[in-house]
Amino acid sequence: MSAGTGSSGIDTVFDADNHYWESSDAFTRHRDPRFADRGLRVVEIDGIPRYFLGDRAHPILPGPGDAHPRPRPGALFDYFSGRSDKGSIGHELSCEVPAEHPEWFDRDARLACMDAQGVEAVWMFPSHAVCIEGPMQPDIEGALEVLRAFNRWVDDDWGFAYTNRIFGAPFLSLSDPDGAVAELEWALERGARVVSIRNGPAFTPDGTISPADPVFDPFWARVQEAGIVVAPHLGYDEGYREVEMAVARAWGYRAAERTGDTNALTVSEPFVQMLMKHRLVHDFAAALVTHGLFERHPGLRFAFIESGGTWVGPLLHGLELLAAQHPGTFRTSPVDQFIEHCWVAPFVEDRVEDLAAHLPVERILFGSDWPHAEGLREPRDFLAGLAGFSPQAQRRIMVDNARELTLP
């Protein structure tokens, strides 16, 4: 590594939250032509490729990462830290030319970049694919085909264990239980060490159900047998849309001034966003424990990526009360179950000491979110937030935990 040893004595780090930007054919290169008009589509508007879902534009994604200006890495750090507003840094959200950053699109260029950053290995997640399964509903068949095609693109361009340094995460869906097992087997055959799924209920033809429902046990049994890590990653999700709308309705928020429809609801108000910020990941993790997933599959390992860490304390408090007030609900302490089976990567702006009050350092992961605007300008900047930890604890968070989860 070209980066020298810092004052912490850590000369290399293992980043559990890195990203690429999807190329223009990421969702179409391997798509079955029969599904060309279903699910996520790439449509050229005024000469610029854009993402569409049917005949409507994607609710938040403009288009492929190689066709639109990108933000400067770390541009939103002060915003998410509560030290600025978006208006003060708006120009930095579209100032980078994709063609000038091969490391965002090419794995060998990324390896050279990692060397310069002092990063030994990364879990590599999508930027856009984490935001499409929900908006593609209720076309489950179309959504599954888009994700299947996307995983083949990941295998082509990034690989699932490239030089044992870049560990691309295939994105799996539970909407078809048998298909989920088949897709998992395909990824395992190609060396996958970490897989990603949505935070939230699983979409099925009969409605949403818990991902810990026994119908998915064959999938979880194979995950356990393979010894791989399941890493849910924050993304845009419409699976909790009705919950958000109920919260907005309860507090009197309407969108009539924009739509003219007095019955229309909006969840875009900052107040509603504040209330819902960690609701989905909190409820998803609670379902895994409460619905008995870890009791039925005691070898599972989950890593919660880019969902922050401030929800962990309230979750563990709620599980503790639930067990005390309803004896017999759990075979063993639900708090202990979470701590045994779950790792958490705090947001880069979180106080890691606050998370360490609830989780041992052996369960805390370093993730920089590089090169996203919400992350850090440089991955190793995360070390600045660990000054209160011992050198041994810093190394555990920055290197050892992810390394031990990933490598045999």
Solvent accessible surface area in square Angstrom, and as a share of the most:
residue,aa,sasa,rsa
1,M,109,0.49
2,S,89,0.57
3,A,27,0.21
4,G,59,0.57
5,T,85,0.50
6,G,35,0.33
7,S,131,0.84
8,S,31,0.20
9,G,47,0.45
10,I,3,0.01
11,D,65,0.34
12,T,17,0.10
13,V,0,0.00
14,F,1,0.00
15,D,0,0.00
16,A,0,0.00
17,D,4,0.02
18,N,2,0.01
19,H,1,0.00
20,Y,0,0.00
21,W,19,0.07
22,E,0,0.00
23,S,21,0.14
24,S,41,0.27
25,D,49,0.26
26,A,0,0.00
27,F,1,0.01
28,T,55,0.32
29,R,98,0.36
30,H,65,0.29
31,R,23,0.08
32,D,35,0.18
33,P,117,0.73
34,R,189,0.69
35,F,17,0.07
36,A,59,0.46
37,D,106,0.55
38,R,86,0.31
39,G,10,0.10
40,L,0,0.00
41,R,54,0.20
42,V,49,0.28
43,V,36,0.20
44,E,122,0.55
45,I,66,0.33
46,D,140,0.72
47,G,55,0.53
48,I,66,0.33
49,P,31,0.19
50,R,81,0.30
51,Y,2,0.01
52,F,34,0.14
53,L,11,0.06
54,G,32,0.31
55,D,138,0.72
56,R,115,0.42
57,A,61,0.47
58,H,10,0.04
59,P,58,0.36
60,I,90,0.46
61,L,19,0.09
62,P,58,0.37
63,G,0,0.00
64,P,0,0.00
65,G,0,0.00
66,D,59,0.31
67,A,34,0.26
68,H,16,0.07
69,P,76,0.48
70,R,16,0.06
71,P,20,0.13
72,R,42,0.15
73,P,16,0.10
74,G,9,0.08
75,A,4,0.03
76,L,16,0.08
77,F,52,0.22
78,D,62,0.32
79,Y,74,0.28
80,F,75,0.31
81,S,33,0.22
82,G,68,0.65
83,R,157,0.57
84,S,41,0.27
85,D,86,0.44
86,K,97,0.41
87,G,67,0.64
88,S,67,0.44
89,I,27,0.13
90,G,34,0.32
91,H,132,0.59
92,E,33,0.15
93,L,54,0.27
94,S,65,0.42
95,C,61,0.36
96,E,33,0.15
97,V,75,0.43
98,P,16,0.10
99,A,94,0.73
100,E,119,0.53
101,H,34,0.15
102,P,74,0.47
103,E,29,0.13
104,W,1,0.00
105,F,44,0.19
106,D,64,0.33
107,R,64,0.23
108,D,80,0.41
109,A,26,0.20
110,R,0,0.00
111,L,24,0.12
112,A,64,0.49
113,C,26,0.16
114,M,0,0.00
115,D,52,0.27
116,A,69,0.53
117,Q,20,0.09
118,G,0,0.00
119,V,1,0.01
120,E,28,0.12
121,A,4,0.03
122,V,0,0.00
123,W,1,0.00
124,M,0,0.00
125,F,0,0.00
126,P,0,0.00
127,S,10,0.07
128,H,3,0.01
129,A,0,0.00
130,V,12,0.07
131,C,12,0.07
132,I,0,0.00
133,E,7,0.03
134,G,3,0.03
135,P,2,0.01
136,M,9,0.04
137,Q,35,0.16
138,P,128,0.81
139,D,40,0.21
140,I,26,0.13
141,E,102,0.46
142,G,0,0.00
143,A,2,0.02
144,L,48,0.24
145,E,19,0.09
146,V,0,0.00
147,L,5,0.02
148,R,81,0.30
149,A,0,0.00
150,F,0,0.00
151,N,1,0.01
152,R,40,0.15
153,W,4,0.01
154,V,0,0.00
155,D,40,0.21
156,D,67,0.35
157,D,37,0.19
158,W,1,0.00
159,G,8,0.08
160,F,2,0.01
161,A,27,0.21
162,Y,49,0.19
163,T,81,0.47
164,N,77,0.40
165,R,50,0.18
166,I,0,0.00
167,F,0,0.00
168,G,0,0.00
169,A,0,0.00
170,P,0,0.00
171,F,2,0.01
172,L,2,0.01
173,S,11,0.07
174,L,12,0.06
175,S,9,0.06
176,D,57,0.29
177,P,43,0.27
178,D,117,0.61
179,G,28,0.27
180,A,4,0.03
181,V,36,0.21
182,A,63,0.49
183,E,26,0.12
184,L,0,0.00
185,E,54,0.24
186,W,34,0.12
187,A,0,0.00
188,L,33,0.16
189,E,135,0.61
190,R,104,0.38
191,G,29,0.28
192,A,5,0.04
193,R,58,0.21
194,V,1,0.00
195,V,0,0.00
196,S,0,0.00
197,I,5,0.03
198,R,24,0.09
199,N,9,0.04
200,G,4,0.04
201,P,31,0.20
202,A,4,0.03
203,F,20,0.08
204,T,26,0.15
205,P,117,0.74
206,D,147,0.76
207,G,34,0.33
208,T,70,0.41
209,I,60,0.31
210,S,24,0.16
211,P,4,0.03
212,A,0,0.00
213,D,48,0.25
214,P,84,0.53
215,V,74,0.42
216,F,1,0.00
217,D,30,0.16
218,P,86,0.54
219,F,1,0.01
220,W,0,0.00
221,A,44,0.34
222,R,61,0.22
223,V,1,0.01
224,Q,60,0.27
225,E,130,0.58
226,A,36,0.28
227,G,36,0.35
228,I,12,0.06
229,V,0,0.00
230,V,0,0.00
231,A,0,0.00
232,P,0,0.00
233,H,8,0.04
234,L,78,0.39
235,G,28,0.27
236,Y,54,0.20
237,D,24,0.12
238,E,51,0.23
239,G,22,0.21
240,Y,32,0.12
241,R,94,0.34
242,E,143,0.64
243,V,45,0.26
244,E,37,0.17
245,M,63,0.28
246,A,49,0.38
247,V,27,0.16
248,A,0,0.00
249,R,127,0.46
250,A,81,0.63
251,W,157,0.55
252,G,51,0.50
253,Y,62,0.24
254,R,96,0.35
255,A,6,0.05
256,A,33,0.26
257,E,127,0.57
258,R,146,0.53
259,T,85,0.50
260,G,67,0.64
261,D,69,0.36
262,T,102,0.59
263,N,128,0.66
264,A,23,0.18
265,L,22,0.11
266,T,11,0.06
267,V,18,0.10
268,S,64,0.41
269,E,29,0.13
270,P,106,0.67
271,F,67,0.28
272,V,1,0.00
273,Q,100,0.45
274,M,130,0.58
275,L,76,0.38
276,M,21,0.09
277,K,109,0.46
278,H,42,0.19
279,R,99,0.36
280,L,33,0.17
281,V,8,0.05
282,H,52,0.23
283,D,34,0.18
284,F,5,0.02
285,A,0,0.00
286,A,23,0.18
287,A,18,0.14
288,L,0,0.00
289,V,1,0.00
290,T,46,0.27
291,H,90,0.40
292,G,12,0.12
293,L,0,0.00
294,F,4,0.02
295,E,36,0.16
296,R,73,0.27
297,H,13,0.06
298,P,87,0.55
299,G,38,0.36
300,L,2,0.01
301,R,62,0.23
302,F,0,0.00
303,A,0,0.00
304,F,0,0.00
305,I,0,0.00
306,E,19,0.09
307,S,2,0.01
308,G,0,0.00
309,G,5,0.05
310,T,81,0.47
311,W,6,0.02
312,V,0,0.00
313,G,9,0.09
314,P,80,0.50
315,L,3,0.02
316,L,13,0.07
317,H,108,0.48
318,G,35,0.34
319,L,5,0.02
320,E,104,0.47
321,L,77,0.38
322,L,55,0.27
323,A,30,0.23
324,A,75,0.58
325,Q,117,0.52
326,H,98,0.44
327,P,118,0.74
328,G,78,0.75
329,T,59,0.34
330,F,27,0.11
331,R,184,0.67
332,T,84,0.49
333,S,47,0.30
334,P,4,0.02
335,V,30,0.17
336,D,86,0.45
337,Q,10,0.04
338,F,0,0.00
339,I,43,0.22
340,E,98,0.44
341,H,8,0.04
342,C,1,0.01
343,W,21,0.07
344,V,0,0.00
345,A,1,0.01
346,P,4,0.02
347,F,31,0.13
348,V,22,0.13
349,E,42,0.19
350,D,29,0.15
351,R,152,0.55
352,V,4,0.02
353,E,63,0.28
354,D,72,0.37
355,L,6,0.03
356,A,31,0.24
357,A,82,0.63
358,H,83,0.37
359,L,2,0.01
360,P,54,0.34
361,V,31,0.18
362,E,76,0.34
363,R,51,0.18
364,I,0,0.00
365,L,0,0.00
366,F,0,0.00
367,G,3,0.03
368,S,0,0.00
369,D,6,0.03
370,W,14,0.05
371,P,0,0.00
372,H,16,0.07
373,A,4,0.03
374,E,65,0.29
375,G,0,0.00
376,L,13,0.07
377,R,135,0.49
378,E,78,0.35
379,P,1,0.01
380,R,39,0.14
381,D,69,0.36
382,F,10,0.04
383,L,29,0.15
384,A,87,0.67
385,G,41,0.39
386,L,0,0.00
387,A,88,0.68
388,G,65,0.62
389,F,27,0.11
390,S,54,0.35
391,P,84,0.53
392,Q,134,0.60
393,A,14,0.11
394,Q,18,0.08
395,R,83,0.30
396,R,58,0.21
397,I,1,0.01
398,M,0,0.00
399,V,0,0.00
400,D,27,0.14
401,N,3,0.02
402,A,2,0.02
403,R,71,0.26
404,E,102,0.46
405,L,9,0.04
406,T,8,0.05
407,L,56,0.28
408,P,160,1.00
